[in-house]
Amino acid sequence: MISQQNVASIDYAGRDLYTQEKVLNSAIIAADISGGWEEYLEICDAFYADEVEVSDGTESGAVFGRERIRPLLLKFLVPLHVMAEIGGLAIQIRESPIHGDSADETHSAWSVDLTGISGRTCKLAWCALRRWADSRVIYERHYDQHQTGGPLTGDDLRLSPSPAYRI
């Protein structure tokens, strides 16, 4: 887990845009959702500007401000954490850079593989564009989202309580 001290002590000064992007993406990949969601919130606080804009490419999908993004992150991360810690869901995150031609933005391709205890998988994939100012993300747009495989069901997770929790 990335401690707040470690995240806060990262020296961003003098790093180029692509190095900052690599550090952010590495932190996202290294975080362990089965251990909790707090690490992802720390990453958000360390790398995203207070007035960041995040969008799914639609006008109605834009969210402004880090404080408004945090509840959306929790809405996504908490169920993943529970399914990973209690339900046995295996989660693997991958990222690869996409080289662009703009000096102030980065692009990357992301995928998340969700594998249930049944062996069934669901893969979510998308691309992300980020614009940076100094050492902070000021704009992020997700595009080209797609899913491979159907949604996982209760049969793909450990739903029965462990013996320690039976009444």
Secondary structure, 3 states (H helix, E strand, C coil): CCCHHHHHCCCCCCCCHHHHHHHHHHHHHHCCHHHCCHHHHHHHHHHEEEEEEEECCCHHHCEECHHHHHHHHHHHHHHHHHHHHCCCCEEEEEEEEECCCCCCEEEEEEEEEEECCCCCEEEEEEEEEEEEECCEEEEEEEEEEEEECCCCCHHHCCCCCCHHHCC
